[in-house]
Amino acid sequence: MDDRGLIAAIFAAPVLAAAAMWAAFSTGIAKVEPRYVVRLDLPASGGKIGLPKIEGPADTSRPLVVIDAGHGGHDPGASGAKGEREKDLTLALAKALRDQLLADGRVRVAMTRDTDTFLVLEERSDIARRLGADLFISVHADAAQSPAARGATVYTLSDKASDSVAEAMASRENRSNTINGVSLEDKDAVVSSILVDLSRREMRGRSIRFGELVVRESTGRLRFHATPQREAAFIVLKSLDLPSALIEAGYISNTEDASAMRDPAWRKDFARAVAQAAEIFLAEKLAPATIESSAAEPSLVQRSDLP
């Protein structure tokens, strides 16, 4: 065989082999068997997940705070330069907040997850509603293209984001869900619209108030973003009867913020600030007559309304 024949044979061999394989698979002569099969038990249509335990005082008249650690399971969330995963940091922060609230002993506490578990967005706020919570706090860690971005941010619900950054953040967090879970099928359209609007306005105002308290009580403890309070259309905050806030504790994409969130001492400071804000907020709800204005400094009576 001359050189040209040898070269032609070399190039033709893989083509002929591929053609033979295609013919075998297309005619059913050969078939591919998977090495392994993963089977997942999916919940029945319309089913609800079980409710978490409620910890704290046995007195059921005490306010209930539900803490949501963002992401989890197969959803790691954002990641840091040193391998940090948002789902791990948020769980550690949420547990620190739970422990602080329980140590204070003024409110009852439940967590949407206390292990590395995945929950869809609707399930998170739905757990709080089914438990009859008085406040819902979702804990996350932000991420940005610029590693210089840093600081905590408190997000509350708005139909329209307060700025492009908030809109992009909500879009990223809402990616896997599109339903807000509010059902008004048995209501007249006009009545439903009025009820929804009134409830949304009330909850928006109360949620913003909680955000104000988080920022105020964190002064000297936490570093906040230049715009510490923002509004965005997070699905996890779309509850018409429950004051809710999503706290981005810092930027996991920033080495200093990520290092801080890994530090147990920093997490305790975070927990103290947010717990104090939550307790003041719930005390204001129990004693609204003592509130002169949303910007007023809390009095000693206000801070001790929760026994």
C-alpha positions as CSV (number, residue, x, y, z in Angstrom):
1,M,0.0,0.0,0.0
2,D,1.4,3.4,-1.0
3,D,1.5,6.4,1.4
4,R,-1.7,7.9,0.0
5,G,-3.6,4.6,0.5
6,L,-2.3,4.4,4.1
7,I,-3.4,8.0,4.9
8,A,-6.8,7.4,3.4
9,A,-7.2,4.2,5.5
10,I,-6.2,6.0,8.7
11,F,-8.8,8.7,8.2
12,A,-11.5,6.4,7.0
13,A,-11.3,3.9,9.9
14,P,-12.9,6.2,12.6
15,V,-15.6,7.3,10.1
16,L,-16.6,3.8,9.3
17,A,-16.5,2.8,13.0
18,A,-18.8,5.7,13.9
19,A,-21.2,4.8,11.1
20,A,-21.3,1.2,12.3
21,M,-22.1,2.3,15.9
22,W,-24.8,4.7,14.7
23,A,-26.4,1.9,12.7
24,A,-26.3,-0.5,15.7
25,F,-28.0,2.0,18.0
26,S,-30.6,3.3,15.5
27,T,-31.7,-0.3,14.7
28,G,-31.9,-1.4,18.3
29,I,-29.2,-4.0,17.9
30,A,-27.2,-2.3,20.6
31,K,-28.4,-0.2,23.5
32,V,-26.7,1.8,26.3
33,E,-27.3,0.7,29.8
34,P,-26.7,3.4,32.5
35,R,-24.0,2.7,35.1
36,Y,-26.4,3.7,37.9
37,V,-29.8,5.2,38.3
38,V,-30.8,7.9,40.8
39,R,-34.4,7.7,42.0
40,L,-35.9,10.6,44.0
41,D,-39.1,10.5,46.0
42,L,-41.2,13.5,44.9
43,P,-44.0,14.8,47.1
44,A,-47.5,14.2,46.0
45,S,-49.1,17.0,44.0
46,G,-50.4,19.6,46.3
47,G,-48.7,18.1,49.3
48,K,-47.0,20.2,52.0
49,I,-43.8,19.5,53.8
50,G,-43.7,18.9,57.5
51,L,-43.4,21.8,59.9
52,P,-40.3,22.4,61.9
53,K,-40.2,22.4,65.7
54,I,-40.8,25.6,67.7
55,E,-38.3,26.3,70.4
56,G,-38.3,28.7,73.3
57,P,-40.8,29.6,76.0
58,A,-43.8,27.2,76.3
59,D,-46.2,30.2,76.4
60,T,-47.8,30.1,73.0
61,S,-48.8,33.8,73.4
62,R,-45.2,34.8,72.9
63,P,-44.3,36.1,69.4
64,L,-42.9,33.6,67.0
65,V,-39.9,34.4,64.8
66,V,-39.2,32.1,61.8
67,I,-35.6,32.2,60.5
68,D,-34.9,31.1,57.0
69,A,-31.3,30.1,56.0
70,G,-31.1,30.8,52.3
71,H,-30.3,28.0,49.7
72,G,-29.3,24.5,50.8
73,G,-29.1,21.0,49.5
74,H,-28.3,20.9,45.8
75,D,-28.5,24.7,45.7
76,P,-25.2,26.1,47.1
77,G,-26.0,29.7,46.4
78,A,-23.1,32.1,45.7
79,S,-19.5,31.1,46.3
80,G,-16.4,32.8,47.7
81,A,-12.8,33.0,46.6
82,K,-11.7,30.5,49.4
83,G,-14.4,28.0,48.6
84,E,-17.1,29.4,50.9
85,R,-20.6,28.4,50.0
86,E,-23.5,30.7,50.7
87,K,-25.7,27.8,51.9
88,D,-23.2,27.0,54.7
89,L,-22.7,30.6,55.8
90,T,-26.4,31.3,55.9
91,L,-27.1,28.2,58.0
92,A,-24.4,29.2,60.5
93,L,-25.7,32.8,60.7
94,A,-29.3,31.5,61.0
95,K,-28.3,29.2,63.9
96,A,-26.4,32.0,65.6
97,L,-29.6,34.2,65.4
98,R,-31.7,31.4,66.7
99,D,-29.4,30.8,69.6
100,Q,-29.3,34.5,70.5
101,L,-33.1,34.8,70.5
102,L,-33.5,31.6,72.6
103,A,-30.9,32.9,75.1
104,D,-32.8,36.2,75.4
105,G,-35.9,34.1,76.2
106,R,-38.5,36.6,75.0
107,V,-39.8,35.0,71.8
108,R,-40.4,31.6,70.3
109,V,-38.2,30.6,67.3
110,A,-38.4,28.1,64.4
111,M,-36.1,27.6,61.5
112,T,-37.2,26.6,58.0
113,R,-34.1,24.4,57.8
114,D,-31.5,23.5,60.4
115,T,-29.6,21.0,58.1
116,D,-28.3,21.1,54.6
117,T,-31.7,20.7,53.0
118,F,-33.2,22.2,49.9
119,L,-36.5,24.1,50.0
120,V,-38.3,25.8,47.2
121,L,-39.0,29.5,47.7
122,E,-42.7,29.2,48.3
123,E,-42.1,26.6,51.0
124,R,-40.0,28.9,53.1
125,S,-42.5,31.7,53.7
126,D,-45.4,29.1,53.7
127,I,-43.8,27.4,56.7
128,A,-43.9,30.8,58.5
129,R,-47.5,31.4,57.6
130,R,-48.6,27.9,58.6
131,L,-46.9,28.3,62.0
132,G,-48.6,31.6,62.5
133,A,-45.3,33.5,62.7
134,D,-45.1,37.2,63.7
135,L,-41.9,37.9,61.8
136,F,-40.0,36.1,59.0
137,I,-36.3,36.7,58.5
138,S,-34.4,35.2,55.6
139,V,-30.6,35.2,55.8
140,H,-28.4,35.3,52.7
141,A,-24.9,36.4,51.6
142,D,-24.7,38.7,48.7
143,A,-22.4,38.4,45.6
144,A,-21.2,41.0,43.1
145,Q,-18.9,41.1,40.0
146,S,-16.7,43.6,41.8
147,P,-14.7,42.1,44.7
148,A,-14.7,45.6,46.3
149,A,-18.4,45.5,47.0
150,R,-19.0,44.8,50.7
151,G,-21.4,45.4,53.6
152,A,-24.7,44.1,54.8
153,T,-28.1,45.0,53.2
154,V,-31.7,44.6,54.4
155,Y,-34.2,43.9,51.6
156,T,-38.0,44.3,51.9
157,L,-40.7,43.6,49.4
158,S,-41.6,45.9,46.6
159,D,-43.5,45.4,43.4
160,K,-40.7,47.3,41.7
161,A,-37.1,47.1,42.8
162,S,-35.6,50.3,44.4
163,D,-32.7,50.2,42.0
164,S,-31.0,48.0,39.3
165,V,-28.9,46.2,41.9
166,A,-31.9,45.2,43.9
167,E,-33.7,44.1,40.7
168,A,-30.8,41.9,39.6
169,M,-30.5,40.4,43.1
170,A,-34.2,39.5,43.2
171,S,-34.0,38.0,39.7
172,R,-31.1,35.8,40.7
173,E,-32.8,34.5,43.9
174,N,-36.2,34.0,42.2
175,R,-34.8,32.1,39.2
176,S,-36.2,28.7,40.2
177,N,-39.8,29.9,41.1
178,T,-42.5,32.0,39.5
179,I,-45.5,31.6,41.8
180,N,-46.1,33.6,45.0
181,G,-48.5,31.1,46.5
182,V,-51.3,33.6,47.2
183,S,-54.7,32.1,46.3
184,L,-57.8,34.2,46.0
185,E,-59.8,32.0,43.6
186,D,-63.0,32.2,45.6
187,K,-63.0,36.1,45.9
188,D,-64.5,38.7,43.6
189,A,-61.7,40.2,41.5
190,V,-62.3,43.8,42.7
191,V,-62.6,42.8,46.4
192,S,-59.4,40.7,46.0
193,S,-57.5,43.5,44.5
194,I,-58.5,45.9,47.3
195,L,-57.7,43.3,50.0
196,V,-54.3,42.5,48.5
197,D,-53.4,46.2,48.1
198,L,-54.3,47.0,51.7
199,S,-52.5,44.0,53.1
200,R,-49.4,44.7,51.0
201,R,-49.2,48.3,52.1
202,E,-49.5,47.4,55.8
203,M,-46.9,44.6,55.6
204,R,-44.6,46.7,53.5
205,G,-44.6,49.5,56.1
206,R,-44.0,47.0,59.0
207,S,-41.3,45.2,57.1
208,I,-39.5,48.5,56.3
209,R,-39.8,49.4,60.0
210,F,-38.0,46.2,60.9
211,G,-35.3,46.9,58.4
212,E,-34.8,50.3,60.0
213,L,-34.4,48.7,63.4
214,V,-31.8,46.2,62.0
215,V,-29.7,49.0,60.6
216,R,-30.1,51.1,63.8
217,E,-29.3,48.3,66.2
218,S,-26.3,47.2,64.2
219,T,-24.5,50.6,64.4
220,G,-21.0,50.0,65.7
221,R,-21.4,46.2,65.3
222,L,-21.8,45.6,61.6
223,R,-20.6,47.3,58.4
224,F,-23.5,48.1,56.0
225,H,-23.5,48.7,52.3
226,A,-23.7,52.4,51.2
227,T,-27.4,51.8,50.6
228,P,-28.3,49.6,53.6
229,Q,-32.1,49.3,52.9
230,R,-33.4,48.3,49.6
231,E,-36.6,47.0,48.1
232,A,-37.0,44.1,45.6
233,A,-39.5,41.6,44.5
234,F,-38.2,38.5,46.3
235,I,-40.6,35.6,46.1
236,V,-39.5,34.5,49.6
237,L,-40.9,37.9,50.9
238,K,-44.2,37.8,49.1
239,S,-46.5,37.3,52.0
240,L,-49.6,39.5,52.4
241,D,-50.0,38.9,56.2
242,L,-46.5,38.6,57.5
243,P,-43.8,41.2,58.0
244,S,-40.7,39.9,56.3
245,A,-37.1,40.9,55.5
246,L,-34.2,39.4,53.7
247,I,-30.9,40.2,55.2
248,E,-27.7,39.9,53.1
249,A,-25.2,39.7,55.9
250,G,-22.3,40.6,53.6
251,Y,-20.7,39.9,50.3
252,I,-19.4,36.4,49.9
253,S,-17.5,37.7,46.9
254,N,-15.5,40.1,49.1
255,T,-12.7,38.4,51.0
256,E,-13.1,40.5,54.2
257,D,-16.9,40.0,54.4
258,A,-16.5,36.3,53.7
259,S,-13.8,36.0,56.4
260,A,-16.1,37.8,58.8
261,M,-19.1,35.5,58.1
262,R,-16.8,32.5,58.8
263,D,-15.9,34.0,62.2
264,P,-18.1,32.7,65.1
265,A,-17.5,35.9,67.0
266,W,-18.7,38.1,64.1
267,R,-21.7,35.9,63.7
268,K,-22.5,36.4,67.4
269,D,-22.4,40.2,66.9
270,F,-24.7,39.8,63.8
271,A,-27.1,37.7,65.8
272,R,-27.2,40.1,68.8
273,A,-28.0,43.1,66.5
274,V,-30.7,41.3,64.5
275,A,-32.2,39.7,67.6
276,Q,-32.4,43.0,69.4
277,A,-34.1,44.6,66.3
278,A,-36.6,41.7,66.2
279,E,-37.4,42.0,69.9
280,I,-37.9,45.8,69.7
281,F,-40.1,45.4,66.6
282,L,-42.3,42.8,68.3
283,A,-42.5,44.9,71.4
284,E,-43.7,47.8,69.3
285,K,-46.4,45.5,67.9
286,L,-47.6,44.6,71.4
287,A,-47.5,48.1,72.6
288,P,-48.2,50.4,69.6
289,A,-49.3,53.3,71.9
290,T,-45.8,53.7,73.1
291,I,-44.5,54.4,69.6
292,E,-44.3,58.1,68.8
293,S,-42.5,57.8,65.4
294,S,-40.7,55.2,63.4
295,A,-37.5,57.2,63.8
296,A,-37.7,57.7,67.6
297,E,-35.2,56.1,69.9
298,P,-36.7,53.2,71.9
299,S,-37.3,53.9,75.5
300,L,-36.5,51.6,78.4
301,V,-40.2,50.6,78.5
302,Q,-40.2,49.8,74.8
303,R,-37.2,47.5,75.1
304,S,-38.8,45.6,78.1
305,D,-42.3,45.1,76.7
306,L,-41.3,41.5,75.9
307,P,-41.1,39.9,79.3
